[in-house]
């Protein structure tokens, strides 16, 4: 039986998975912790419909588990942040990670996966790492 953790304390401050208040995380690391924890939320709000901009063909041709994809703990942390940001986004949506600079995309199947940097995808389908970045 799993218990859902309380993500906010009585002051409304976000509690990280390590049990530390986000406001207590040192300023130099806070941006990375926000990415890892998914504090930024989903970026699904401003994307065009699939009728207006179809899913890029490149995503249908490439394997979802690309042989050159990043591996290890840094990749696992990064994909977690990408999954939080791309949650509920349409196929073809993509972003550049605020944590590593790697590209992540929503494949036609709905899975989130690494995208090689040389693959061109429409800028209209790009989801920003955070809503407050212009």
Phi and psi in degrees as GROMACS dihedral restraints (atoms count N, CA, C in turn):
[ dihedral_restraints ]
;  ai    aj    ak    al  type     phi  dphi    fc
    3     4     5     6     1  -102.1    20    10
    4     5     6     7     1   148.0    20    10
    6     7     8     9     1  -109.3    20    10
    7     8     9    10     1   138.5    20    10
    9    10    11    12     1   -78.3    20    10
   10    11    12    13     1   130.0    20    10
   12    13    14    15     1   -80.5    20    10
   13    14    15    16     1   151.5    20    10
   15    16    17    18     1   -80.7    20    10
   16    17    18    19     1   114.6    20    10
   18    19    20    21     1   -84.0    20    10
   19    20    21    22     1    -9.9    20    10
   21    22    23    24     1  -131.4    20    10
   22    23    24    25     1   141.9    20    10
   24    25    26    27     1   -88.2    20    10
   25    26    27    28     1  -174.6    20    10
   27    28    29    30     1   -64.9    20    10
   28    29    30    31     1   -21.4    20    10
   30    31    32    33     1   -89.2    20    10
   31    32    33    34     1     1.3    20    10
   33    34    35    36     1    83.6    20    10
   34    35    36    37     1     8.0    20    10
   36    37    38    39     1   -82.2    20    10
   37    38    39    40     1   138.0    20    10
   39    40    41    42     1   -66.2    20    10
   40    41    42    43     1   134.3    20    10
   42    43    44    45     1  -102.9    20    10
   43    44    45    46     1   122.7    20    10
   45    46    47    48     1   -72.0    20    10
   46    47    48    49     1   170.2    20    10
   48    49    50    51     1   -66.6    20    10
   49    50    51    52     1   -16.7    20    10
   51    52    53    54     1   -86.2    20    10
   52    53    54    55     1    -0.8    20    10
   54    55    56    57     1    84.3    20    10
   55    56    57    58     1    15.5    20    10
   57    58    59    60     1  -106.8    20    10
   58    59    60    61     1   139.3    20    10
   60    61    62    63     1   -65.8    20    10
   61    62    63    64     1   138.4    20    10
   63    64    65    66     1   -59.1    20    10
   64    65    66    67     1   -35.1    20    10
   66    67    68    69     1   -67.5    20    10
   67    68    69    70     1   -17.6    20    10
   69    70    71    72     1   -89.7    20    10
   70    71    72    73     1    -8.8    20    10
   72    73    74    75     1   -72.6    20    10
   73    74    75    76     1   133.9    20    10
   75    76    77    78     1   -55.3    20    10
   76    77    78    79     1   143.4    20    10
   78    79    80    81     1   -54.3    20    10
   79    80    81    82     1   -39.9    20    10
   81    82    83    84     1   -64.7    20    10
   82    83    84    85     1   -23.0    20    10
   84    85    86    87     1  -105.6    20    10
   85    86    87    88     1    -9.3    20    10
   87    88    89    90     1   -60.7    20    10
   88    89    90    91     1   -40.8    20    10
   90    91    92    93     1   -61.1    20    10
   91    92    93    94     1   -43.2    20    10
   93    94    95    96     1   -66.2    20    10
   94    95    96    97     1   -40.2    20    10
   96    97    98    99     1   -65.7    20    10
   97    98    99   100     1   -39.4    20    10
   99   100   101   102     1   -59.6    20    10
  100   101   102   103     1   -41.5    20    10
  102   103   104   105     1   -64.6    20    10
  103   104   105   106     1   -48.3    20    10
  105   106   107   108     1   -61.8    20    10
  106   107   108   109     1   -36.1    20    10
  108   109   110   111     1   -85.8    20    10
  109   110   111   112     1   -11.8    20    10
  111   112   113   114     1    76.9    20    10
  112   113   114   115     1    25.0    20    10
  114   115   116   117     1   -61.5    20    10
  115   116   117   118     1   -29.6    20    10
  117   118   119   120     1   -67.5    20    10
  118   119   120   121     1   -19.1    20    10
  120   121   122   123     1    74.9    20    10
  121   122   123   124     1  -176.1    20    10
  123   124   125   126     1   -76.3    20    10
  124   125   126   127     1   146.6    20    10
  126   127   128   129     1  -108.8    20    10
  127   128   129   130     1    28.1    20    10
  129   130   131   132     1   -74.9    20    10
  130   131   132   133     1    -9.7    20    10
  132   133   134   135     1   -65.7    20    10
  133   134   135   136     1   -34.6    20    10
  135   136   137   138     1  -110.9    20    10
  136   137   138   139     1    22.5    20    10
  138   139   140   141     1   -90.5    20    10
  139   140   141   142     1   145.3    20    10
  141   142   143   144     1   -70.9    20    10
  142   143   144   145     1   159.7    20    10
  144   145   146   147     1   -71.8    20    10
  145   146   147   148     1   162.7    20    10
  147   148   149   150     1   -67.7    20    10
  148   149   150   151     1   -24.4    20    10
  150   151   152   153     1   -69.2    20    10
  151   152   153   154     1   -35.7    20    10
  153   154   155   156     1   -78.8    20    10
  154   155   156   157     1   -44.5    20    10
  156   157   158   159     1  -131.6    20    10
  157   158   159   160     1   105.5    20    10
  159   160   161   162     1   -68.6    20    10
  160   161   162   163     1   162.2    20    10
  162   163   164   165     1   -62.5    20    10
  163   164   165   166     1   132.0    20    10
  165   166   167   168     1   -57.7    20    10
  166   167   168   169     1   137.2    20    10
  168   169   170   171     1   -59.7    20    10
  169   170   171   172     1   -31.3    20    10
  171   172   173   174     1   -55.5    20    10
  172   173   174   175     1   -33.9    20    10
  174   175   176   177     1   -74.1    20    10
  175   176   177   178     1   -21.4    20    10
  177   178   179   180     1   -82.5    20    10
  178   179   180   181     1   -23.2    20    10
  180   181   182   183     1   -90.2    20    10
  181   182   183   184     1   -38.9    20    10
  183   184   185   186     1   -74.4    20    10
  184   185   186   187     1   147.6    20    10
  186   187   188   189     1   -71.4    20    10
  187   188   189   190     1   142.7    20    10
  189   190   191   192     1   -61.6    20    10
  190   191   192   193     1   -42.0    20    10
  192   193   194   195     1   -97.8    20    10
  193   194   195   196     1    83.4    20    10
  195   196   197   198     1   -63.4    20    10
  196   197   198   199     1   136.6    20    10
  198   199   200   201     1   -63.3    20    10
  199   200   201   202     1   -24.1    20    10
  201   202   203   204     1   -95.4    20    10
  202   203   204   205     1     8.9    20    10
  204   205   206   207     1   -61.8    20    10
  205   206   207   208     1   151.9    20    10
  207   208   209   210     1   -66.5    20    10
  208   209   210   211     1   147.8    20    10
  210   211   212   213     1  -131.0    20    10
  211   212   213   214     1   165.5    20    10
  213   214   215   216     1   102.2    20    10
  214   215   216   217     1  -176.0    20    10
  216   217   218   219     1   -67.1    20    10
  217   218   219   220     1   -37.0    20    10
  219   220   221   222     1   -63.9    20    10
  220   221   222   223     1   -41.0    20    10
  222   223   224   225     1   -65.5    20    10
  223   224   225   226     1   -38.7    20    10
  225   226   227   228     1   -65.2    20    10
  226   227   228   229     1   -41.3    20    10
  228   229   230   231     1   -65.0    20    10
  229   230   231   232     1   -43.0    20    10
  231   232   233   234     1   -66.1    20    10
  232   233   234   235     1   -44.2    20    10
  234   235   236   237     1   -66.6    20    10
  235   236   237   238     1   -29.7    20    10
  237   238   239   240     1   -63.3    20    10
  238   239   240   241     1   -45.3    20    10
  240   241   242   243     1   -62.8    20    10
  241   242   243   244     1   -40.1    20    10
  243   244   245   246     1   -65.2    20    10
  244   245   246   247     1   -40.8    20    10
  246   247   248   249     1   -63.4    20    10
  247   248   249   250     1   -39.2    20    10
  249   250   251   252     1   -63.7    20    10
  250   251   252   253     1   -42.8    20    10
  252   253   254   255     1   -73.7    20    10
  253   254   255   256     1   -35.0    20    10
  255   256   257   258     1   -92.7    20    10
  256   257   258   259     1     5.3    20    10
  258   259   260   261     1   -58.2    20    10
  259   260   261   262     1   134.2    20    10
  261   262   263   264     1    67.0    20    10
  262   263   264   265     1    12.2    20    10
  264   265   266   267     1   -84.7    20    10
  265   266   267   268     1   153.9    20    10
  267   268   269   270     1   -73.8    20    10
  268   269   270   271     1   159.0    20    10
  270   271   272   273     1   -58.3    20    10
  271   272   273   274     1   138.5    20    10
  273   274   275   276     1   100.0    20    10
  274   275   276   277     1   -18.4    20    10
  276   277   278   279     1   -64.6    20    10
  277   278   279   280     1   145.7    20    10
  279   280   281   282     1  -149.2    20    10
  280   281   282   283     1   164.7    20    10
  282   283   284   285     1  -150.8    20    10
  283   284   285   286     1   164.2    20    10
  285   286   287   288     1  -106.4    20    10
  286   287   288   289     1   124.1    20    10
  288   289   290   291     1   -60.0    20    10
  289   290   291   292     1   135.7    20    10
  291   292   293   294     1   -75.6    20    10
  292   293   294   295     1   -14.0    20    10
  294   295   296   297     1   -91.7    20    10
  295   296   297   298     1   -45.4    20    10
  297   298   299   300     1  -121.7    20    10
  298   299   300   301     1   -19.0    20    10
  300   301   302   303     1    88.0    20    10
  301   302   303   304     1     2.3    20    10
  303   304   305   306     1   -76.2    20    10
  304   305   306   307     1   154.2    20    10
  306   307   308   309     1   -92.6    20    10
  307   308   309   310     1   137.2    20    10
  309   310   311   312     1  -128.9    20    10
  310   311   312   313     1   145.2    20    10
  312   313   314   315     1  -140.2    20    10
  313   314   315   316     1   159.4    20    10
  315   316   317   318     1   -92.7    20    10
  316   317   318   319     1   116.8    20    10
  318   319   320   321     1   -77.6    20    10
  319   320   321   322     1   164.3    20    10
  321   322   323   324     1   -54.8    20    10
  322   323   324   325     1   -27.5    20    10
  324   325   326   327     1   -75.9    20    10
  325   326   327   328     1   -13.7    20    10
  327   328   329   330     1    99.7    20    10
  328   329   330   331     1   -10.0    20    10
  330   331   332   333     1   -73.8    20    10
  331   332   333   334     1   153.7    20    10
  333   334   335   336     1   -99.8    20    10
  334   335   336   337     1   130.3    20    10
  336   337   338   339     1  -147.7    20    10
  337   338   339   340     1   165.5    20    10
  339   340   341   342     1   -71.5    20    10
  340   341   342   343     1   142.5    20    10
  342   343   344   345     1  -123.6    20    10
  343   344   345   346     1   125.4    20    10
  345   346   347   348     1   -56.7    20    10
  346   347   348   349     1   143.7    20    10
  348   349   350   351     1   -65.1    20    10
  349   350   351   352     1   -22.4    20    10
  351   352   353   354     1   -84.1    20    10
  352   353   354   355     1    -5.5    20    10
  354   355   356   357     1   -80.1    20    10
  355   356   357   358     1   125.7    20    10
  357   358   359   360     1   -90.9    20    10
  358   359   360   361     1   127.7    20    10
  360   361   362   363     1  -130.0    20    10
  361   362   363   364     1   152.7    20    10
  363   364   365   366     1   -61.6    20    10
  364   365   366   367     1   134.9    20    10
  366   367   368   369     1   -62.8    20    10
  367   368   369   370     1   -25.1    20    10
  369   370   371   372     1   -66.1    20    10
  370   371   372   373     1   -18.2    20    10
  372   373   374   375     1   -99.2    20    10
  373   374   375   376     1     5.2    20    10
  375   376   377   378     1   -77.7    20    10
  376   377   378   379     1   133.9    20    10
  378   379   380   381     1  -104.8    20    10
  379   380   381   382     1   127.2    20    10
  381   382   383   384     1   -69.9    20    10
  382   383   384   385     1   152.1    20    10
  384   385   386   387     1   -61.6    20    10
  385   386   387   388     1   -30.1    20    10
  387   388   389   390     1  -144.2    20    10
  388   389   390   391     1   150.8    20    10
  390   391   392   393     1   -71.9    20    10
  391   392   393   394     1   -23.7    20    10
  393   394   395   396     1   -87.9    20    10
  394   395   396   397     1     0.4    20    10
  396   397   398   399     1   -91.0    20    10
  397   398   399   400     1   127.5    20    10
